[in-house]
Amino acid sequence: MPRCCVNQIPASADTGAQFGTEEWVMSAAIALVWGASFLFIAIAIDYVATPVVPMARLFFGVMALLVIPSARKRIDRSDYKRVIFLGLVWMAIPFMLYPMAEESVSSAVAGMLNGGLPVMTVAVTAVFVRRRPSSQRIVSVLIGFLGITIISLSSIQDGVSASIHGVVYLIIALLCYAIAVNVAQPLQAKYGSLTTMLWIEVCALIWTLPLGIPALWRSEFNVGALCALAALGALGTGMAFVVYGTLLNRAGTVRGMIGTFFTPIVATVLGILFRDEEIHPIAIAGMFIVICGAVLTSRPERTGSVSATPTR
């Protein structure tokens, strides 16, 4: 595994940062796009074989980023191993695990559990840097994991919205994201978010081809599935990172993450409206507990905090 590096952010990183109407609009766009990703996956797997989903979303994501001139920069040969590793851990594996999970987990529950990404990131980073988190961080992580446990157990027990193996797939995906954030930080600092994401997605696309191409012959394509895959890739895997990067530059890392806290709510509402999904009331309570843990986790500490880049 490439040597990881964690981005330490001073407590004053967001001091004086502006958060006006445009920033709220961008935050809402991020919440909508990444929250809708779970619905798009559910629609796609109704028609296409599971391995097609990660391949297709990465193809459309790469195409979307290629149209941006600033993303088409070269990277040093010395960074190839890190990029190849991130293509596997940050994209290829999680992008396969999500559709595998949604074969037995509702899109709403998948979105709820995904809200625990900031919490998982803090926990994994503490292991990577071998430093005990502050009391504030420990409490935040415990609150977040409490919410994840409530969502998981209540959804599994209702026998409708989730299965044990589906929940395990989602937790492994979150773990992959949390590891990738630590490994990716030096690349993002060196090349910027657009170039980094483009090369990682190219490598991830290559990782998905051996399973994705044969699966095309087991798939049924229609307009709805193609539109879902295109939106999932071009918007959720490609362009959303442009908006997110701009928001971080304008508002700072802590407040720049505000939009990600609402993705579970968007996923839940869309799942109920468009998929008639049944959600256990206790799972909804767990979702808000996860959101509380995520918000507390994102608050800057006196000595520094971890930057988490969400990926859907």
C-alpha positions, 0 to 999 in steps of 0.5 A: 500500500502506498504511504498515506498522508493525512491533511491537517487543517488548522482550526482557523481554516474556515475563519472568515470564509464566505458562505453566501447564496451561491455556496448554499446552491452548490451545497444543495446541488452536491446533496441532490446529485450524490443523494440521487446516485443511490436511486440511479444505481437501483434503476440501473440494476433493474436492467443491467448486470451488476459489473456493468454499473461501475464500468459505465459510471466510470466511463461517463465520469471520465468523459465528463472530466475530459471536457475540462482543460484544467483536468487534462494535466499529466502526472509524474511517473513516480505517482503511478502506483498510488493512482493505480491503487486509488483506482482500485480502492477509491472507485473500482471496489466501492462502485462494484459493492454498491450495486451488489448491496442494492440487490438486497438493500433499498436505495434509501438504506444505502444512502442512510448508511453512506452518511457515516462516511465522515465518521468512518474517515475519522476512525480510519485516519486515527489508525493510519496516523497512530494518534489518539483522537481528541475526546470530541472526536471520540464522542462524535465517532461513537455517535455516528457508529451508534446511528449506523448500528441502529440503521443496520439492525432495524433494516435487517430485522424488518426483512424488507429493506436490507440483508446482512450481506448487503449491509456488510458490502456497504460498510466495506465500501465506506472503509475503502473510501476512508482509506482512499482519502488518506492515500489521495491527499498528497496527489490532491495537494500536488495536482489539484482535485480535477486532475487527480480524479481524472487519472484515478477514474481512468485507472478505475475504469481499466480495473472494471473492464475484465468483469464489465465487458463480459457482463454487457451480454447479460444486460438489457439496455433501455432508455431509463437504464442508460440515462441512469448510468449516464447521470450516475457517471457524468454527474455523480462521478464526474461533474459533482467533484468540480462543484465540490472542489470550487465549494471547498476553495470558497468556503473552506473544508469544514463548511464545504462539507455541508452538502454531504450531510444531506445526501442520506435525506435525499436518498431516503426521500427519492427511494420512497417517492420513486421506488415505493421503498419501505423504511423502518421508523427506527432506521430514520431515527438512526439516519439523523443520529448518523448526520449528527455524528457527521456534523460533530466530526466535521467541526474543527478542533483546536489542533486540527481536523481531518479532511474527508472527501466524500465519493458516491 
